[in-house]
Amino acid sequence: MEIKKDRKLKSYLAPLWVLDQACAHLKNVMFLQKNAFQARINLDGLGGKELASRPDIRGLKRNLGQIIDQLKSVAPSFEGKVNPSVPCQLWRVKDLESDYGRGPRCSQVAELEAHYRGKPPNTTLSRTSEVHAAHSFRVVSYNILADLYADSEVARTQLYPYCPSYALSIDYRKQLILRELLGIECCVVCSGYNADLICLQEVDSKIFDLDLTPVLGYVGYEGVFHRKGGTVSEGVACLFHKSKFRLLDTKSVVLAEELKTNSLFSDIWKKIEKNGALAERFLARTTCLQCTILESVEDPREQVIVGNTHLYFHPNADHIRLLQGGMTIIYLEDIFAKLLSMSTDKRVSMVVCGDFNSTPECGVYQLFTTQFVPENCIDWKSKEDEAMNELSLSHSLLLGSAYGTPAFTNFTAGFAGCLDYIFYQIDQLEITQV
């Protein structure tokens, strides 16, 4: 029997034990303690069996003992020891010729703990286990760094040289992401942000499907995901708690594609197409805008438009971001007006979340919070050969930044600044806590 360490753990809120290709009778065995404290065993050949478990470690130990007993009943030569106090354990089994006819022998070969090394970096945001009062909701927004950007030599040597390689692994980071969003201690969900709305950027499609959806689904969330344009495998996700909201509609538009086809942007396109270099660069961007319309469970007359986006990142692209930001707010403004016109008895409000890659001094923040940027905004000339001329942008929505402009939302060795925002309609919504 050859036993290997497998770093590709699919572990979520609790320990995950996997025996892979163990024997003819026992193919894949998975134990996963769900948030609802339901332990599930899948034994190939025995069919699915479920064990009711208690939401404490003693109950967890008992169930693991039952699991071991069941494994031994299938493969009498099975040997395994379980340490429930370890967040993630993994057995990896590879059959050898000597195993055939007598079953596998398995032992623990790997332990991986998903936790902060030292104190969590941000201790100022409110965390609570309390359910929010009626007619209020909590919003959380995060750029979770897509795996395709973290799993590269450039990321390891240039972007994040201060991070050990294990810390960049998505199998490690996804556990921290879930822990940050939900709050997990000792494999039991406790007080996290208790958000009603979660907007995420740089979400890998596989992470949404295989991790975020099942795990957050266990605790009452439903979510929608939209990929960026082109062949990019990451995008944006909006998740909402079903006790607060129900989904009415959701869609995503790739801004570069909308520019030439949507009449809302015809005036902007006429100005852009005069500059070939600018048009080429803008149309090559895969940036998308996700628009999700939710209805309050408490009061169906209340509707919320949730915008979610991630603007272009390049340092010399303030003009590109301003164009993208302008299209974003114009598009959402149109959705807002259409919803209001469809029914006079509805109260519609809006939040716009995202990684805008723009500091408060930039035109994007000015546009969102003051409703206007002039033709002489310095952002239009952030790259000389792509300078935007004779274009001002405006909208009618009254928006503010929910948590103001902190010193930074992004902190690296080479840059620290406020790039991420949760904008909200100040005439429709009121901030009660940050």
C-alpha positions, 0 to 999 in steps of 0.5 A: 500500500502506497500512501501519498499526501494530497494537497488538493483538499475539498474540505469546507466547514468541517473535517473531510476524510477521503479514502480514494479507490480503497478497494472493490467494495469501498470506492469513495468515502467522504465524511462532511459535517454540514452546518446543519450538523448532519453527517453524511457517509457515502459508501459505494456498494452500501448505498448512501447512509446518513447519521444524525450528529450532535453540534458538538465535538463529542457527538462528532467523535461518536459519529467518526467511531461509527464511520470507522466501524462501518469501514471495517465492516466493508474492509476488515483489514482497514486500519484508521485513527481519527483525531477530530480536533484537527480541522482537516485530515486526509487519507490518500490510498493507492492500491498495490498488487499486494493489497489485492484479495485482502483489502487496503490498510490505511493510516492518516498521512496529512493534516492541514489547518486552515486558520490565520497565522497570528491575529486576523488582519482586520479587527474593526469590522462588525461581527455578530451572531444576532439576526438583524431587525426587520427592514434592515439588511447587512452587506459584505463585499470582498475581492477573494483573489481568483486562483488563476491570478494567485497560482502563477510564478508572477504572483509568487515572485512579484505580486505576493513575494511575502506570502508563503506558497501554501498561503496562495493555494486556493485549497488553503485560501477558500477555507479562510474565505469561508471562515471570514464570511461565516465565522468558524471556530472548532468546526462549528459556525459561530458569529461571522458577519451574518450578512444578508447580502454578499458580493464577491469579485474574482470568483473562480467558477469552480470555487462558486460551484464546488465550494461557495454554493454548497457551503453557503447553501447549508446556512441558508444562502442562495447565489448567482454567478456571472463570468467575465467576458472572453475566456476568463474563468472568473467573475462576480457572485452575489449571494443572499440569505433566503430568510431576507430576500428572494430572487426576482431577476439577475443578469450580467453584461460585458461592458465592452460588448454593451458599448457598441450595441446598447443605445444607452451608451451611443453618445459615449461610443461616438466619443470613444471611436474617434480615438482608435487606440482608446477604442481598441483598448476598451473593447479588449476588456472583459469587465462585466457588471452583474445586476441582481434584483431582490425582493424582501421576504418581510415586505414584498413591496421592498425591492433592492437592486444589487450591482456588482463589478470589478473594474480594470486594474492597470495603473495607467487606466484611470480613463478606462475605469472612469468609462466603465464606472460611467457605464455601470451607473448609467446602466443601473440608473436605467434599471432603477427607473424601469422598476419604478415605472413598472409598479407605483406601490414598490419601494426600490433601493440600490446598493453597488458593490465592487472592487473599483480599483479607484482611490477616492481622489479618482473620477470614479468615486467622484462620479458615484458620489457627486453625480458628475465628472467634467470634461477636464477631469484629470482621469481622462488623460491618464494615458496620453495617446488614449486621452478622452476629449469632450466627454462629461458623465452624469447620473441622477442617483444619490449615492454615498459610500457606506463605510466612507473612505478608509485608509486602505482596503487593499494593502500590499508591499507596493501599494496601500489604498482604498479601492473597494466600496459599497455604494448605497442610495442615501435617499432610500437607505440609512446606515445603522452600523459599519 
